[in-house]
Amino acid sequence: DSGVTQTPKHLITATGQRVTLRCSPRSGDLSVYWYQQSLDQGLQFLIQYYNGEERAKGNILERFSAQQFPDLHSELNLSSLELGDSALYFCASSVETFTGELFFGEGSRLTVL
Amino acid sequence: SQQGEEDPQALSIQEGENATMNCSYKTSINNLQWYRQNSGRGLVHLILIRSNEREKHSGRLRVTLDTSKKSSSLLITASRAADTASYFCATGKTGANNLFFGTGTRLTVIP
């Protein structure tokens, strides 16, 4: 158990809908990262927050947004969903903002029908 | 792209044999990490090697790093069926705040 909690584990929704994925980092970790894993594209970095502030942005679509709250949990909002958004979404956390070891949650599997 | 690329994409070996996976990357890095992912599960950190290190060991794992060739290798010795998983390299770029992952090597160890 990495100590990172993600909910929901599975989510099935329709095109055009909006969903929110939630992540609770390990106790004491200030940095939260979001990654998308599709079958044919490996692990794509989406966005990183550190102590409530956005620190790095990757290949995140404009339809997606994220935030980190004062209690350090984070949410990833996906809107106007398309079939291609179906993927595993991982949250990871680390103590600092430097590129040390990341601790991953078990992921949220999103299926868009 | 800043992502690493693993080679081979898939590897199948008999239990007891050694497994070697390679990773190539494009940018300067401050560290390189290897992660393991069991099917559909979260990634688990295996080992981190810094840019000023050339080799590192952890149990049955041996990692090498050649910064002049921008490449790394992961060797798993005396493989076990439980080693069956996907293995990813991830690079920590100098000055960046996040890790970039490769596409992974799917290892199958046949009992």
Backbone of each chain as ProteinMPNN parsed JSONL, in Angstrom:
{"seq_chain_A": "DSGVTQTPKHLITATGQRVTLRCSPRSGDLSVYWYQQSLDQGLQFLIQYYNGEERAKGNILERFSAQQFPDLHSELNLSSLELGDSALYFCASSVETFTGELFFGEGSRLTVL", "coords_chain_A": {"N_chain_A": [[0.839, -1.189, 0.0], [0.717, 2.088, -1.045], [-0.066, 4.362, 0.249], [-1.324, 6.379, -1.045], [-4.461, 7.437, -2.01], [-7.027, 6.86, -4.288], [-10.109, 7.802, -5.726], [-13.047, 7.56, -7.816], [-12.52, 3.966, -8.155], [-13.346, 2.762, -10.481], [-15.095, 4.025, -13.297], [-17.794, 4.633, -15.334], [-19.039, 6.366, -18.036], [-20.82, 8.619, -20.236], [-20.227, 10.04, -23.519], [-19.536, 13.523, -23.663], [-20.136, 14.08, -21.054], [-19.19, 15.052, -17.64], [-16.664, 14.406, -15.259], [-15.263, 13.87, -11.988], [-12.23, 13.145, -10.536], [-10.664, 11.948, -7.633], [-7.98, 12.438, -5.325], [-6.043, 11.483, -2.582], [-3.095, 12.338, -1.111], [-0.073, 10.719, 0.185], [0.419, 10.84, 3.699], [1.86, 13.81, 4.745], [3.074, 14.343, 2.306], [3.61, 16.908, -0.024], [3.456, 17.365, -2.697], [1.536, 16.673, -5.583], [0.838, 14.669, -8.36], [-0.597, 14.173, -11.573], [-1.251, 11.604, -13.856], [-1.927, 10.178, -17.065], [-2.791, 7.082, -18.386], [-2.947, 5.468, -21.294], [-3.806, 2.755, -23.509], [-2.171, 2.69, -25.785], [-0.352, 4.718, -25.456], [1.358, 4.838, -23.298], [2.506, 6.304, -20.232], [1.352, 9.42, -19.581], [2.279, 12.589, -18.538], [0.263, 14.867, -16.815], [-0.3, 17.083, -14.962], [1.071, 18.952, -12.191], [0.915, 19.694, -8.728], [2.006, 21.64, -5.977], [1.786, 22.003, -2.661], [-0.672, 23.314, -2.944], [-0.316, 24.967, -5.11], [-0.037, 25.265, -8.657], [2.607, 23.653, -10.306], [3.829, 22.43, -12.487], [3.053, 21.711, -15.873], [1.823, 19.413, -18.158], [0.881, 17.437, -20.879], [-1.89, 18.303, -20.792], [-5.259, 18.523, -21.593], [-7.386, 21.27, -22.602], [-9.951, 20.828, -21.803], [-9.664, 19.547, -19.466], [-9.089, 19.99, -15.982], [-7.486, 20.795, -12.886], [-7.021, 20.826, -9.315], [-5.499, 21.581, -6.15], [-6.309, 21.224, -2.844], [-6.508, 23.017, 0.374], [-6.219, 20.996, 2.328], [-4.548, 19.332, 1.073], [-5.483, 17.313, -0.592], [-6.32, 16.359, -3.955], [-8.088, 17.118, -6.964], [-9.093, 16.009, -10.153], [-10.631, 17.252, -12.881], [-12.598, 16.298, -15.548], [-14.02, 17.217, -18.509], [-16.653, 17.469, -21.023], [-16.442, 14.909, -22.183], [-14.752, 12.568, -24.284], [-14.579, 9.653, -26.427], [-11.908, 8.916, -26.625], [-10.853, 9.677, -24.233], [-10.993, 7.665, -22.503], [-9.246, 5.825, -20.175], [-6.635, 4.936, -17.821], [-6.289, 6.819, -14.954], [-3.819, 8.135, -13.048], [-2.801, 9.152, -9.843], [-0.075, 10.54, -8.139], [2.205, 11.031, -5.425], [4.664, 13.031, -3.712], [7.258, 13.992, -1.412], [8.611, 16.439, -1.747], [9.021, 18.97, -4.283], [10.893, 18.255, -6.032], [12.411, 15.937, -8.364], [12.19, 13.249, -7.128], [11.481, 10.026, -5.721], [8.311, 8.794, -6.657], [5.099, 8.105, -5.313], [2.551, 6.047, -6.133], [-1.014, 5.987, -6.572], [-3.683, 3.533, -6.912], [-5.07, 4.084, -9.141], [-7.686, 5.428, -11.273], [-10.028, 4.015, -13.268], [-11.322, 5.088, -16.181], [-14.043, 4.817, -18.29], [-15.396, 5.786, -21.264], [-18.378, 5.846, -22.922]], "CA_chain_A": [[0.0, 0.0, 0.0], [1.563, 3.272, -1.195], [-0.554, 5.453, 1.075], [-2.048, 7.313, -1.906], [-5.808, 6.919, -2.219], [-7.753, 7.438, -5.412], [-11.501, 7.395, -5.906], [-13.455, 6.166, -7.7], [-11.632, 3.006, -8.821], [-13.887, 2.563, -11.824], [-16.121, 4.993, -13.644], [-18.302, 4.505, -16.701], [-19.895, 7.506, -18.32], [-21.112, 8.802, -21.654], [-19.567, 11.175, -24.16], [-20.112, 14.826, -23.344], [-20.312, 14.229, -19.609], [-18.098, 15.579, -16.822], [-16.389, 13.585, -14.08], [-14.226, 14.35, -11.077], [-11.419, 12.109, -9.906], [-10.133, 12.477, -6.381], [-6.728, 11.842, -4.867], [-5.497, 11.878, -1.292], [-1.689, 11.944, -1.127], [0.486, 10.16, 1.406], [0.522, 11.795, 4.787], [3.104, 14.563, 4.735], [3.513, 14.702, 0.954], [3.061, 18.191, -0.457], [3.337, 17.376, -4.17], [0.625, 15.724, -6.214], [1.007, 14.592, -9.811], [-1.609, 13.404, -12.298], [-0.801, 10.964, -15.089], [-2.923, 9.429, -17.835], [-2.219, 5.912, -19.052], [-3.772, 4.849, -22.32], [-3.223, 1.497, -23.982], [-1.154, 2.847, -26.816], [0.476, 5.914, -25.283], [2.169, 4.837, -22.098], [2.118, 7.17, -19.119], [1.5, 10.812, -19.968], [2.194, 13.536, -17.431], [-0.772, 15.881, -17.03], [-0.127, 18.305, -14.188], [1.612, 18.777, -10.845], [0.679, 20.727, -7.733], [2.831, 21.601, -4.781], [1.233, 22.792, -1.558], [-1.798, 24.109, -3.398], [-0.012, 25.769, -6.296], [0.371, 24.539, -9.853], [4.053, 23.768, -10.48], [4.24, 21.974, -13.818], [1.939, 21.318, -16.712], [2.237, 18.57, -19.269], [-0.045, 17.341, -22.001], [-3.251, 18.327, -20.278], [-6.194, 19.17, -22.504], [-8.114, 22.407, -22.025], [-11.184, 20.284, -21.214], [-9.307, 18.988, -18.16], [-8.552, 20.943, -15.021], [-7.177, 20.164, -11.603], [-6.666, 21.727, -8.228], [-5.099, 20.969, -4.892], [-7.004, 21.939, -1.783], [-5.684, 23.269, 1.572], [-5.883, 19.752, 3.06], [-3.596, 18.705, 0.137], [-6.057, 16.388, -1.561], [-6.403, 16.956, -5.278], [-9.148, 16.643, -7.846], [-8.903, 16.179, -11.587], [-11.935, 17.385, -13.514], [-12.577, 16.007, -16.972], [-15.321, 17.624, -19.022], [-16.929, 17.225, -22.456], [-15.669, 13.684, -22.384], [-14.743, 11.919, -25.588], [-14.217, 8.233, -26.342], [-10.461, 8.837, -26.466], [-10.456, 9.987, -22.858], [-10.991, 6.415, -21.743], [-7.861, 5.563, -19.763], [-6.364, 4.878, -16.382], [-5.75, 8.077, -14.467], [-3.068, 7.901, -11.821], [-2.305, 10.222, -9.003], [1.126, 10.18, -7.398], [2.618, 12.107, -4.529], [6.039, 13.007, -3.217], [7.457, 14.914, -0.298], [9.003, 17.753, -2.229], [8.69, 19.213, -5.685], [11.975, 17.774, -6.875], [12.073, 14.677, -9.033], [12.564, 12.056, -6.397], [10.584, 8.891, -5.845], [6.882, 9.055, -6.629], [4.254, 7.054, -4.751], [1.359, 6.036, -6.972], [-2.253, 5.343, -6.193], [-4.064, 2.394, -7.746], [-5.647, 4.583, -10.377], [-9.122, 5.465, -11.568], [-10.227, 3.583, -14.655], [-12.451, 5.795, -16.784], [-14.534, 4.316, -19.562], [-16.362, 6.693, -21.876], [-19.135, 5.097, -23.938]], "C_chain_A": [[0.885, 1.255, 0.0], [1.154, 4.396, -0.256], [-1.294, 6.51, 0.28], [-3.407, 6.687, -2.241], [-6.483, 7.633, -3.37], [-9.175, 6.904, -5.453], [-12.1, 8.14, -7.085], [-12.448, 5.252, -8.389], [-12.056, 2.789, -10.265], [-15.002, 3.57, -12.059], [-16.505, 4.797, -15.1], [-19.261, 5.641, -16.942], [-20.06, 7.652, -19.835], [-20.345, 10.005, -22.204], [-20.309, 12.467, -23.82], [-20.276, 15.09, -21.863], [-19.063, 14.784, -18.938], [-17.93, 14.675, -15.612], [-15.305, 14.248, -13.252], [-13.544, 13.164, -10.433], [-10.725, 12.726, -8.696], [-8.894, 11.716, -5.947], [-6.362, 12.39, -3.497], [-4.051, 11.418, -1.24], [-1.278, 11.26, 0.172], [0.561, 11.249, 2.461], [1.881, 12.485, 4.747], [3.607, 14.958, 3.354], [2.824, 15.982, 0.503], [2.807, 18.25, -1.954], [2.388, 16.293, -4.647], [0.793, 15.827, -7.723], [-0.164, 13.799, -10.394], [-1.015, 12.89, -13.611], [-1.976, 10.241, -15.745], [-2.213, 8.268, -18.515], [-3.229, 5.314, -20.012], [-3.047, 3.626, -22.853], [-2.046, 1.723, -24.908], [-0.224, 4.028, -26.599], [1.268, 5.936, -24.008], [1.622, 5.789, -21.06], [2.404, 8.614, -19.5], [1.319, 11.716, -18.749], [1.162, 14.608, -17.747], [-0.436, 17.169, -16.289], [0.402, 17.967, -12.805], [1.248, 19.969, -9.975], [1.611, 20.532, -6.559], [2.229, 22.552, -3.757], [0.172, 23.78, -2.044], [-1.547, 24.908, -4.658], [0.383, 24.875, -7.466], [1.86, 24.753, -10.085], [4.527, 23.344, -11.873], [3.023, 21.488, -14.573], [2.481, 20.509, -17.87], [1.205, 18.598, -20.361], [-1.498, 17.309, -21.539], [-4.143, 19.126, -21.217], [-6.901, 20.323, -21.799], [-9.414, 21.952, -21.377], [-10.936, 19.706, -19.814], [-8.8, 20.107, -17.257], [-8.309, 20.22, -13.712], [-6.964, 21.243, -10.556], [-6.238, 20.915, -7.02], [-5.631, 21.84, -3.77], [-6.098, 22.142, -0.562], [-5.343, 22.016, 2.362], [-4.986, 18.844, 2.21], [-4.205, 17.638, -0.768], [-6.224, 17.12, -2.891], [-7.565, 16.351, -6.049], [-8.78, 16.952, -9.293], [-10.283, 16.161, -12.218], [-11.797, 17.193, -15.017], [-13.957, 16.328, -17.526], [-15.415, 17.371, -20.521], [-16.213, 15.963, -22.915], [-15.848, 13.106, -23.778], [-14.311, 10.459, -25.398], [-12.728, 8.064, -26.036], [-9.963, 9.178, -25.089], [-10.472, 8.743, -21.973], [-9.552, 6.021, -21.446], [-7.83, 5.296, -18.272], [-5.756, 6.21, -15.985], [-5.104, 7.828, -13.109], [-2.74, 9.221, -11.136], [-1.062, 9.689, -8.303], [1.468, 11.335, -6.474], [4.082, 11.937, -4.149], [6.182, 14.085, -2.159], [7.69, 16.329, -0.799], [8.561, 17.917, -3.675], [9.8, 18.732, -6.598], [11.622, 16.398, -7.418], [12.665, 13.49, -8.308], [11.544, 10.966, -6.624], [9.125, 9.347, -5.759], [6.162, 7.838, -6.055], [2.917, 7.145, -5.473], [0.163, 5.423, -6.265], [-2.563, 4.208, -7.157], [-4.778, 2.813, -9.017], [-7.158, 4.592, -10.397], [-9.285, 5.092, -13.031], [-11.5, 4.236, -15.189], [-12.787, 5.167, -18.127], [-15.611, 5.257, -20.067], [-17.053, 5.952, -23.022], [-19.882, 6.036, -24.884]], "O_chain_A": [[1.69, 1.463, 0.908], [1.951, 5.296, 0.008], [-1.841, 7.447, 0.862], [-3.481, 5.547, -2.699], [-6.509, 8.862, -3.423], [-9.416, 5.715, -5.243], [-11.694, 9.273, -7.343], [-11.6, 5.735, -9.14], [-11.219, 2.649, -11.157], [-15.75, 3.92, -11.146], [-15.651, 4.796, -15.987], [-20.186, 5.864, -16.161], [-19.491, 6.88, -20.607], [-19.881, 10.865, -21.456], [-21.535, 12.494, -23.706], [-20.531, 16.226, -21.464], [-18.023, 14.962, -19.572], [-18.909, 14.229, -15.013], [-14.534, 15.072, -13.745], [-14.192, 12.29, -9.858], [-10.263, 13.866, -8.734], [-8.773, 10.512, -6.17], [-6.37, 13.601, -3.275], [-3.793, 10.217, -1.318], [-2.042, 11.227, 1.137], [0.744, 12.426, 2.15], [2.922, 11.828, 4.72], [4.477, 15.821, 3.24], [1.608, 16.124, 0.632], [2.034, 19.083, -2.427], [2.427, 15.154, -4.181], [0.879, 16.919, -8.285], [-0.657, 12.861, -9.767], [-0.375, 13.626, -14.362], [-2.888, 9.761, -15.073], [-1.167, 8.445, -19.141], [-4.232, 4.73, -19.602], [-1.838, 3.476, -22.677], [-1.037, 1.023, -24.823], [0.608, 4.322, -27.457], [1.814, 6.982, -23.656], [0.42, 6.051, -21.013], [3.556, 8.99, -19.717], [0.328, 11.613, -18.026], [1.185, 15.193, -18.83], [-0.301, 18.226, -16.905], [0.216, 16.858, -12.305], [1.269, 21.112, -10.43], [1.958, 19.408, -6.196], [2.174, 23.762, -3.975], [0.128, 24.931, -1.608], [-2.483, 25.475, -5.222], [1.054, 23.858, -7.287], [2.336, 25.888, -10.068], [5.529, 23.859, -12.37], [2.089, 20.931, -13.997], [3.48, 20.878, -18.488], [0.707, 19.662, -20.73], [-2.241, 16.383, -21.866], [-3.825, 20.255, -21.587], [-7.003, 20.354, -20.573], [-9.925, 22.63, -20.485], [-11.877, 19.414, -19.076], [-8.16, 21.052, -17.72], [-8.871, 19.152, -13.469], [-6.754, 22.414, -10.874], [-6.566, 19.737, -6.884], [-5.422, 23.053, -3.758], [-5.041, 21.517, -0.465], [-4.294, 21.962, 3.003], [-4.704, 17.711, 2.599], [-3.51, 17.106, -1.633], [-6.263, 18.35, -2.936], [-7.966, 15.213, -5.807], [-8.232, 18.009, -9.605], [-11.016, 15.179, -12.105], [-10.982, 17.845, -15.67], [-14.956, 15.775, -17.067], [-14.421, 17.101, -21.195], [-15.479, 15.964, -23.904], [-16.929, 13.147, -24.365], [-13.759, 10.084, -24.364], [-12.34, 7.175, -25.278], [-8.783, 8.996, -24.791], [-10.016, 8.777, -20.83], [-8.734, 5.9, -22.359], [-8.832, 5.409, -17.566], [-4.807, 6.676, -16.616], [-5.747, 7.377, -12.161], [-2.45, 10.236, -11.768], [-1.01, 8.52, -7.921], [1.07, 12.475, -6.712], [4.653, 10.851, -4.251], [5.337, 14.97, -2.03], [7.06, 17.284, -0.345], [7.817, 17.095, -4.21], [9.662, 18.795, -7.82], [10.654, 15.774, -6.983], [13.546, 12.807, -8.831], [10.82, 10.986, -7.62], [8.757, 10.165, -4.915], [6.562, 6.696, -6.281], [2.239, 8.172, -5.435], [0.29, 4.484, -5.478], [-1.81, 3.95, -8.096], [-5.058, 1.979, -9.878], [-7.819, 3.872, -9.649], [-8.754, 5.758, -13.92], [-12.603, 3.968, -14.713], [-11.921, 5.008, -18.988], [-16.611, 5.498, -19.39], [-16.406, 5.493, -23.964], [-20.567, 5.576, -25.797]]}, "seq_chain_B": "SQQGEEDPQALSIQEGENATMNCSYKTSINNLQWYRQNSGRGLVHLILIRSNEREKHSGRLRVTLDTSKKSSSLLITASRAADTASYFCATGKTGANNLFFGTGTRLTVIP", "coords_chain_B": {"N_chain_B": [[10.014, 14.74, -27.793], [10.198, 14.34, -24.232], [10.142, 11.901, -23.136], [11.344, 8.713, -22.036], [12.419, 5.801, -23.801], [11.715, 2.439, -23.804], [13.315, -0.663, -24.373], [13.424, -4.13, -24.971], [9.989, -3.918, -26.278], [8.485, -5.987, -25.381], [9.193, -8.929, -23.51], [9.969, -12.268, -23.03], [10.777, -14.815, -20.859], [12.294, -17.738, -19.322], [11.701, -18.938, -16.021], [14.216, -18.259, -13.646], [16.094, -17.408, -15.443], [17.984, -14.489, -16.527], [16.786, -11.126, -16.924], [16.972, -8.425, -19.105], [16.433, -5.034, -19.578], [16.26, -2.088, -21.518], [16.679, 1.474, -21.598], [16.298, 4.488, -23.283], [16.93, 7.988, -23.501], [16.359, 11.541, -24.087], [17.035, 14.098, -23.128], [19.083, 16.125, -20.883], [19.541, 14.856, -17.61], [18.766, 14.672, -14.057], [18.297, 12.507, -12.542], [17.488, 9.008, -12.935], [14.846, 6.742, -12.922], [13.439, 3.537, -12.155], [10.393, 1.839, -12.482], [7.84, -0.476, -11.555], [4.95, -2.128, -12.802], [2.239, -3.989, -12.069], [-0.331, -5.69, -13.836], [-2.761, -3.379, -14.658], [-2.532, -2.091, -12.218], [-1.235, 0.264, -9.745], [1.88, 2.083, -10.191], [5.029, 1.018, -8.934], [7.836, 2.095, -7.215], [11.147, 1.12, -7.979], [13.981, 1.574, -8.114], [16.395, 4.21, -7.956], [18.707, 6.068, -9.779], [21.299, 8.358, -9.747], [22.519, 11.087, -11.774], [25.256, 11.253, -11.551], [26.076, 8.765, -10.923], [27.034, 5.451, -11.89], [26.34, 2.809, -11.663], [24.042, 0.772, -9.871], [22.787, -1.238, -7.229], [20.118, -3.301, -6.065], [18.972, -5.719, -4.208], [17.938, -8.275, -6.308], [18.13, -6.642, -8.456], [19.868, -4.747, -10.88], [21.049, -1.707, -11.942], [22.263, 0.278, -14.563], [23.764, 3.288, -15.745], [24.449, 5.346, -18.423], [25.384, 8.318, -19.151], [26.588, 9.582, -21.269], [25.73, 8.225, -23.47], [23.107, 8.537, -23.088], [21.475, 6.525, -21.9], [20.101, 3.709, -20.125], [20.111, 0.649, -18.273], [18.209, -2.062, -16.979], [18.671, -4.818, -15.049], [17.355, -7.857, -14.134], [18.053, -10.411, -12.084], [18.032, -14.023, -11.89], [15.215, -14.599, -12.428], [11.76, -14.657, -11.41], [8.451, -16.071, -11.471], [6.767, -14.257, -10.305], [7.871, -11.863, -11.025], [6.75, -11.083, -13.324], [5.469, -8.454, -15.088], [4.992, -4.991, -16.092], [7.67, -2.836, -16.873], [8.94, 0.342, -16.283], [10.961, 3.075, -17.268], [11.846, 6.223, -15.903], [12.511, 9.607, -16.25], [14.095, 12.224, -14.535], [14.239, 15.403, -15.292], [16.764, 17.865, -15.481], [16.119, 20.739, -13.681], [13.398, 20.502, -13.952], [10.12, 19.735, -12.64], [8.874, 17.306, -12.618], [8.408, 13.815, -13.477], [9.203, 12.032, -16.444], [7.841, 9.411, -18.174], [8.692, 6.337, -19.845], [7.465, 4.111, -22.424], [7.428, 1.542, -21.561], [8.423, -1.868, -20.788], [7.111, -4.998, -21.296], [7.342, -7.667, -19.286], [7.377, -11.147, -19.235], [7.568, -13.905, -17.229], [8.083, -17.218, -17.443], [6.92, -19.985, -15.679]], "CA_chain_B": [[9.422, 14.317, -26.529], [11.182, 14.091, -23.192], [9.95, 10.574, -22.597], [12.284, 7.663, -22.34], [11.899, 4.707, -24.613], [12.245, 1.167, -23.35], [13.568, -1.683, -25.39], [12.359, -4.32, -25.962], [8.632, -3.62, -25.823], [8.024, -7.176, -24.666], [10.259, -9.889, -23.261], [9.464, -13.494, -22.408], [11.907, -15.654, -20.46], [12.001, -18.827, -18.396], [12.049, -18.686, -14.63], [15.621, -18.537, -13.353], [16.94, -16.651, -16.373], [18.111, -13.047, -16.279], [16.048, -10.262, -17.844], [17.589, -7.118, -19.283], [15.625, -4.037, -20.273], [17.024, -0.883, -21.793], [15.938, 2.729, -21.67], [17.041, 5.601, -23.867], [16.253, 9.257, -23.271], [16.875, 12.559, -25.003], [17.48, 15.353, -22.512], [19.944, 15.96, -19.708], [18.729, 14.434, -16.464], [19.443, 14.63, -12.766], [18.223, 11.122, -12.086], [16.653, 8.1, -13.721], [14.208, 5.808, -12.014], [12.712, 2.409, -12.73], [9.161, 1.488, -11.794], [7.187, -1.725, -11.956], [3.484, -2.062, -12.766], [1.461, -5.197, -12.319], [-1.411, -5.397, -14.768], [-3.86, -2.557, -14.199], [-2.312, -1.573, -10.861], [-0.382, 1.442, -9.669], [3.314, 1.868, -10.372], [5.8, 0.9, -7.7], [9.223, 2.499, -7.413], [12.131, 0.065, -7.766], [15.342, 2.034, -7.874], [16.742, 5.515, -8.492], [20.132, 6.255, -9.996], [21.557, 9.763, -10.018], [23.293, 11.304, -13.01], [26.691, 11.084, -11.298], [26.302, 7.357, -10.605], [27.114, 4.614, -13.083], [25.73, 1.51, -11.407], [23.415, 0.668, -8.564], [22.203, -2.559, -6.999], [19.108, -3.447, -5.026], [18.528, -7.118, -4.257], [18.202, -8.919, -7.599], [18.118, -5.621, -9.487], [21.086, -3.99, -11.14], [20.785, -0.642, -12.9], [23.418, 1.034, -15.043], [23.435, 4.554, -16.394], [25.498, 5.903, -19.271], [24.862, 9.636, -19.535], [27.139, 9.978, -22.57], [24.866, 7.599, -24.477], [21.727, 8.791, -22.685], [20.817, 5.232, -21.821], [20.146, 2.98, -18.865], [19.608, -0.715, -18.369], [17.748, -2.719, -15.753], [18.887, -6.259, -15.078], [16.742, -8.638, -13.063], [18.712, -11.711, -12.082], [17.297, -15.18, -11.353], [13.828, -14.136, -12.468], [10.699, -15.48, -10.83], [7.148, -15.838, -12.108], [6.197, -13.052, -9.694], [8.46, -10.675, -11.653], [5.928, -10.752, -14.485], [4.921, -7.107, -14.919], [5.573, -4.009, -17.009], [8.727, -2.062, -16.234], [9.052, 1.657, -16.893], [11.972, 4.012, -16.811], [11.335, 7.588, -15.769], [13.64, 10.528, -16.148], [13.935, 13.497, -13.862], [15.027, 16.336, -16.083], [17.383, 18.97, -14.759], [15.309, 21.95, -13.652], [11.963, 20.225, -14.091], [9.46, 19.326, -11.408], [8.081, 16.097, -12.795], [9.053, 12.699, -14.141], [8.684, 11.621, -17.738], [7.9, 7.96, -18.255], [8.736, 5.675, -21.126], [6.289, 3.313, -22.782], [7.46, 0.314, -20.779], [8.733, -3.212, -21.283], [6.254, -6.005, -20.657], [8.124, -8.87, -19.002], [6.66, -12.357, -18.844], [8.451, -14.951, -16.743], [7.343, -18.477, -17.55], [7.353, -20.905, -14.605]], "C_chain_B": [[10.528, 14.078, -25.502], [11.101, 12.682, -22.657], [11.112, 9.67, -22.938], [11.611, 6.614, -23.201], [12.549, 3.421, -24.147], [12.378, 0.204, -24.524], [14.001, -2.967, -24.663], [10.99, -3.916, -25.428], [8.075, -4.779, -25.021], [9.159, -8.174, -24.594], [9.669, -11.084, -22.536], [10.644, -14.401, -22.115], [11.43, -16.768, -19.537], [12.42, -18.415, -16.985], [13.501, -19.094, -14.38], [16.572, -17.804, -14.275], [17.021, -15.194, -15.945], [17.322, -12.265, -17.335], [16.74, -8.903, -17.908], [16.682, -6.223, -20.104], [16.452, -2.769, -20.417], [16.116, 0.33, -21.908], [16.828, 3.775, -22.299], [16.229, 6.877, -23.66], [16.959, 10.347, -24.06], [17.478, 13.783, -24.331], [18.453, 15.077, -21.382], [19.064, 15.699, -18.494], [19.495, 14.622, -15.171], [19.281, 13.271, -12.094], [17.365, 10.31, -13.047], [16.111, 7.053, -12.763], [13.563, 4.672, -12.795], [11.521, 2.091, -11.823], [8.617, 0.189, -12.367], [5.68, -1.53, -11.854], [2.912, -3.433, -13.051], [0.208, -4.784, -13.08], [-2.533, -4.585, -14.13], [-3.693, -1.956, -12.821], [-1.451, -0.319, -10.897], [1.087, 1.094, -9.836], [4.008, 1.86, -9.015], [7.254, 1.218, -8.007], [10.169, 1.344, -7.093], [13.481, 0.622, -7.347], [15.545, 3.381, -8.545], [18.243, 5.589, -8.643], [20.35, 7.704, -10.396], [22.497, 9.907, -11.205], [24.791, 11.139, -12.787], [27.043, 9.647, -10.862], [26.309, 6.536, -11.888], [26.413, 3.275, -12.898], [25.159, 1.505, -9.999], [22.756, -0.691, -8.438], [21.138, -2.462, -5.921], [18.55, -4.855, -5.121], [18.916, -7.773, -5.573], [18.21, -7.915, -8.755], [19.485, -4.963, -9.619], [20.764, -2.965, -12.231], [22.1, 0.018, -13.285], [22.919, 2.295, -15.736], [24.644, 5.036, -17.169], [24.986, 7.25, -19.79], [25.417, 10.096, -20.878], [26.3, 9.399, -23.706], [23.39, 7.847, -24.197], [20.951, 7.471, -22.643], [21.016, 4.604, -20.454], [19.684, 1.554, -19.122], [19.216, -1.22, -16.989], [17.929, -4.216, -15.947], [18.208, -6.878, -13.876], [17.356, -10.024, -13.125], [17.8, -12.776, -11.476], [15.805, -14.88, -11.282], [12.87, -15.175, -11.897], [9.388, -15.169, -11.541], [6.512, -14.552, -11.571], [6.791, -11.765, -10.257], [7.682, -10.259, -12.896], [5.191, -9.443, -14.24], [5.436, -6.247, -16.069], [6.564, -3.153, -16.231], [8.928, -0.767, -17.016], [10.285, 2.386, -16.37], [11.351, 5.399, -16.786], [12.516, 8.51, -15.544], [13.232, 11.81, -15.447], [14.845, 14.495, -14.553], [15.565, 17.452, -15.207], [16.487, 20.208, -14.846], [13.823, 21.732, -13.753], [11.421, 19.679, -12.784], [8.695, 18.026, -11.539], [8.911, 15.031, -13.497], [8.384, 12.407, -15.471], [8.92, 10.125, -17.893], [8.01, 7.479, -19.684], [7.481, 4.854, -21.335], [6.316, 1.926, -22.167], [7.897, -0.924, -21.543], [7.857, -4.194, -20.534], [7.047, -7.288, -20.525], [7.204, -10.004, -18.584], [7.687, -13.4, -18.443], [7.647, -16.242, -16.66], [7.836, -19.459, -16.504], [7.914, -22.215, -15.162]], "O_chain_B": [[11.639, 13.673, -25.844], [11.905, 12.297, -21.808], [11.773, 9.822, -23.965], [10.386, 6.561, -23.307], [13.774, 3.314, -24.096], [11.646, 0.27, -25.511], [14.879, -2.895, -23.803], [10.854, -3.605, -24.245], [7.289, -4.584, -24.094], [9.987, -8.259, -25.502], [8.954, -10.93, -21.546], [11.424, -14.721, -23.012], [10.305, -16.741, -19.037], [13.364, -17.648, -16.794], [13.952, -20.141, -14.844], [17.736, -17.598, -13.93], [16.239, -14.726, -15.117], [17.208, -12.69, -18.485], [17.053, -8.309, -16.876], [16.222, -6.599, -21.182], [17.244, -2.426, -19.54], [14.944, 0.221, -22.268], [17.982, 3.937, -21.901], [14.998, 6.848, -23.646], [18.024, 10.118, -24.633], [18.345, 14.439, -24.908], [18.628, 13.93, -20.97], [17.974, 16.259, -18.372], [20.722, 14.719, -15.175], [20.036, 12.927, -11.185], [16.619, 10.857, -13.859], [16.831, 6.545, -11.903], [13.19, 4.836, -13.956], [11.623, 2.076, -10.596], [8.901, -0.184, -13.505], [5.188, -0.859, -10.946], [3.08, -3.973, -14.144], [-0.248, -3.646, -12.968], [-3.178, -5.037, -13.183], [-4.635, -1.361, -12.298], [-0.996, 0.103, -11.96], [1.488, -0.053, -9.644], [3.634, 2.581, -8.091], [7.832, 0.674, -8.947], [10.02, 0.672, -6.072], [14.055, 0.193, -6.346], [14.941, 3.664, -9.58], [18.978, 5.214, -7.73], [19.666, 8.22, -11.28], [23.185, 8.96, -11.588], [25.529, 10.907, -13.745], [28.18, 9.368, -10.482], [25.653, 6.9, -12.864], [25.946, 2.675, -13.866], [25.69, 2.124, -9.077], [22.232, -1.233, -9.411], [21.234, -1.658, -4.994], [17.75, -5.154, -6.008], [20.097, -7.823, -5.916], [18.291, -8.316, -9.916], [20.16, -4.665, -8.634], [20.272, -3.317, -13.303], [22.946, 0.283, -12.43], [21.798, 2.348, -16.242], [25.743, 5.122, -16.621], [24.235, 7.297, -20.764], [24.792, 10.91, -21.559], [26.176, 10.005, -24.77], [22.525, 7.426, -24.965], [19.905, 7.331, -23.276], [21.959, 4.919, -19.729], [18.953, 1.291, -20.076], [19.811, -0.853, -15.977], [17.402, -4.802, -16.893], [18.451, -6.477, -12.738], [17.193, -10.733, -14.118], [16.921, -12.48, -10.667], [15.208, -14.905, -10.206], [13.131, -16.378, -11.902], [9.246, -14.106, -12.147], [5.806, -13.85, -12.295], [6.268, -10.682, -9.993], [7.933, -9.192, -13.457], [4.393, -9.331, -13.309], [6.21, -6.706, -16.909], [6.325, -2.794, -15.079], [9.067, -0.775, -18.239], [10.607, 2.319, -15.184], [10.441, 5.702, -17.559], [13.406, 8.223, -14.743], [12.185, 12.395, -15.722], [16.067, 14.44, -14.416], [14.884, 17.921, -14.296], [16.143, 20.665, -15.936], [13.053, 22.686, -13.649], [12.176, 19.219, -11.928], [7.931, 17.677, -10.639], [9.979, 15.313, -14.04], [7.166, 12.517, -15.611], [10.043, 9.639, -17.762], [7.501, 8.106, -20.613], [6.552, 4.896, -20.529], [5.325, 1.201, -22.244], [7.761, -1.014, -22.763], [7.851, -4.23, -19.303], [7.387, -7.924, -21.523], [6.363, -9.848, -17.699], [8.574, -13.741, -19.226], [6.672, -16.346, -15.915], [9.031, -19.744, -16.437], [8.318, -23.089, -14.395]]}, "name": "protein", "num_of_chains": 2, "seq": "DSGVTQTPKHLITATGQRVTLRCSPRSGDLSVYWYQQSLDQGLQFLIQYYNGEERAKGNILERFSAQQFPDLHSELNLSSLELGDSALYFCASSVETFTGELFFGEGSRLTVLSQQGEEDPQALSIQEGENATMNCSYKTSINNLQWYRQNSGRGLVHLILIRSNEREKHSGRLRVTLDTSKKSSSLLITASRAADTASYFCATGKTGANNLFFGTGTRLTVIP"}
